[in-house]
Amino acid sequence: LIGNSGSLTNNHLDSFEKLKNINIGNSKIIVPLSYSGNSEYIKYVIKKGKEFFGENFHPLTERLPLEEYSKLLATCKIALMNQKRQESGGNLFHLIGSEVIVFLNKDNGFYSFFKENDINVYDIKSFNQDSLHLKTDNSLYNRKKLLDLYSNTHYKKEIEKLLEIFK
């Protein structure tokens, strides 16, 4: 998976450059483009994607129902999310919870958030041929960390902290 929308902020072409010299075999390269972005940029991304990856390139130009999109995300092994600003949160949480290996731009605020909360994500600059062989060994750990972070118990503790401040 590359990016989450047709917005220029996804830095699609930079991700394509990282991926174009890597042997991906018959793997699909899924690129969501149906949300945001301008039509000229989206056409250019599609043109370059087909140039670089041929039949392996699969742009999503129509919005899918949420359930179908969620199932599609869960089929991915690796996600390259090269946004330099904090965006794509819903996708990131879904990907990590679905045991997808996520590579993020370090400038994206979610990168430091995940690292600070001991959730395993990777710097997109480290993506290379060997990245295709990464295992999702930490996926159950990541899922547990996400669940702990957003559990009722967690929220109750946070509310108790706030109440202490106002005493």
N, C-alpha and C positions, 0 to 999 in steps of 0.2 A: 504494500500500500504506500502510495506517495501522496502526502497532504490530505486535506479534508475539504477543499473547496477550489473554486476557480479563481480565487484571489491571488494577485501577484505576491502577496506576503507569504505564500506557501513556498516560494523559491523553487518551483518545479524544475527549472532548467539546471540549477545547481545540483539538485538531487539526480537528475538524469545524467549529468556529467560524472557523478560518483558511481552510478550504476552501469553506465554504458560499456565499460571495459571489464565487467564482471560476468563470468559465465553463469547465467541463471538457468540454463537448460530449458525446459518447457514451462517454467514458472510464469504465471501471469503477473503483469504489472498493472495493478488497479489504481486508477487516478480519478478520485471524485472531482468533478468539475461542474456539477449541476447547481451548486450553491455559490452565490457571490461572484465577483469578477466581471470583467467586461468581455464582450463577445470576441473582440480582436485578439485579446490575450489568450483566451481559451482556444481559439482556432490555432494560434501559434503553438501553444502547448501540445495540442493534438498532432499538428504537423511534425513537430520535433520528436514527439513520442513515437510516432509511426516510423520516422526516419531512423531513430536509434534502435527501436525494439521490435519493429515489424509486427508480426502476428501475436507477439507476447503482450503488446500494449493494449490495454482495455480501459479507455476513458469512460467514466460514468457521466453522461450528459443529461440524463433524465433523473429526477428525484425518485428514489425508491421508497416504498412504504417502510416505516421504521423497523418493523420486524424483519423484513427482507434485507435491509441495510445492515442490521445487527448481525444477521446470519452471515452475510458477506464478509463483514469485518472479522468475524470469528474464524473464517477460513484462511486468513492471512497468517503467515509465519513471522514476517518482519514488516515493520512500519517505519518509513522514513518521514519524519515530521520536521521539516526544515524551517519552520516559522521562527523568526527572530524575536517575535513579540508573543506575549502570552495569549494563545488562542487554541481552539480545538479541544477544550477541556473534556467535553462529553465523549468525544472520540477517544481521547487518551485513556480515560478511566475505563471505557468499554474495552479497548484493546488490551490494556494491562490485565483487566479482569478476565479476559478471554485467552490469556496465556500467550499473547503475541509479544515478540521481542521488539521493543520500541527504541528507536534512535531519535534523539531530539537535538535541536540546536541549543547549545549551552546558553544562548541569549534569551531563550524562551523561559519565562518565569516558572513554568511548570517543571523545567529541568531541576532547578534548585529546590523546588517544593518536594519533588519526589525524592531527591537525594537526601534532603533534611529529614524526611520521614522514612528513610531506609528502604525505599522502594527501588528496585533495580531497573534502571534505564541506562542507555548508553549515549555517549556523545556522538553526534552524527559524523564528526570528523574522523572517528575511529572506524567507520564502516568500510569494509573491504571484502575480498573474496572469502576470507575465513569467517566473516560474520554469518555467512549462509549456513555454517555448520554449528552455530551456537545452539545450545539445547535450552529448552524451556524449564530447566531444572528448578529455577527460582520462581516459577509461575505460581505454584500453590502458596509459596511464601509471599509473593507480591499480592495475591488475592487476599490472603489473610491480613496483610498490612492495610490494604484498602478497606476491608470490612471493619477492622479495628478502628481505623481513622474516622469512619463514618457510622459507627454503631451508636445505638441509643446510650450505651454506657459512656462513650466518649462525649456525646453531647451533654449528658447529665453532669459529667465532671467539669466541662467548660462552663455550664450555667452556674454550677456551684462556685467556680472561681470568680465569675462576674458578681455573684451575690456577695461574696466576701469583700470585694472591692467597695461595694455600696453600703456596707454595714457601718 
